[in-house]
């Protein structure tokens, strides 16, 4: 299960970073398409805004899942199966939150190294 989650995470980050790589290549003079966003903004800035928006929603959902797991734990009534299910919900929500925040931090560091403006 953990391997599947990691594979999905890394492939998602890879696929989301492809447009940024193409934009950086176009900015370096290797061709590209005209900027539909206007002369003062770049696709990289739009990419950063979209990623920040997605991370915000995913973080909210992960925290919501932790709360749902906590509620499940409180209303389990001592039933071992319900307690085990609630603990797994909390555990996987926290693992997802940690992976999400680590990948977001890695992406922000990569954008900083590449010199992409990350103001949003």
N, C-alpha and C positions, 0 to 999 in steps of 0.2 A: 504494500500500500504506500509506504513512504517513497519507494522508488517511482511510483506513478505520479505522486504529488510533485516530487522534484523534477521529473521529466516534463510535466505540464508547466511548472513554474519557469524552468529554464527555456523551454520552447516559446512560451508566451513572451518572456523578456526579449528573446532573440528576435521574434517576429515583430515586436513593437519597436525594436531598435533599428530595424532595416530602413524605414523611411528616414530616420535621422542620418544614417550612413549615406544614403543617396543624396540627401540635402547637403551634407558636408562636402560630398564629392562635387555636387553642382556648384556650390559656393567657391570651390577651389578652381573652377574653370574647366571641369570635365564634361560640360554639357548640362542639360536640365531643361526645365520648363519655366515659363514666366511665373512670377510670384503673384497668385491671386489674392493674397492677404494684404497687399499694399506695399509701398516702398519702404516703410519704416519697420516692418516686422518680417520675420523669417519663419520658414516652416519649422525650424528647430524650436523656436519660441512657442509656436502652436502645439508642437509635440510635447513640450514640457508642461504646458497648461492641461492638455488632455491626460497625460500621465498623472499629474497631481489630482485631477478630478477623479480618475479611476481609483487611485490609491485612497482618496478620501472616502469614496463609497465603499470600497472593500474593507477598509478599517472599521467603518461604522457597522458593516454587516458582521465582521468578526467579533466586535465588542457586543453586538446584539446576541450573537450565538453564545457568548460567555454568560450573558445575563439569562438567556433561555435555559442553559445548562444549570445555572444556579437555582432558578425557579423549579426545574425538574428535580433537583436534589432536595430542595426544601419540601416539596409536596410528595416525595417518594413514600413517605409513611413507613420507613424502615424496610421496604421491599428491596432485597438485595439486587434483583435484576434492574429495577428502576434506578437504584443508586449507581450501579455499574454503567448504565446507559448515560446517566447525567454526567458522571466523571469522564466518560469518553467524549461526550459533547464538549465539555469544558477543555479537555486535553487537546482535541483536534482544533478547536477554535483558537486556542493559545498558540499552538504550533503554526497554524495558518497565519496568525497575526505576526508572529516572529519572522516567518519567511517573507511575508509581505513587506514588513518594515526593513528587513535586511536587504531585500532586492531593491526597494526604493532608495535606500541609502547608497547602495552600490551604483545605481543608475545616476543619482545626483553627483557622486564622486566622479563617475565617468564623464558626465557633462561638464563638470568643473575642469577636468584634465583636458578635454577637447576645446574648452574655452567658449562653450555655448552659454549664452545669456539665459539664466534661469529665473529671471524676475517674473513673477506671476501675480 
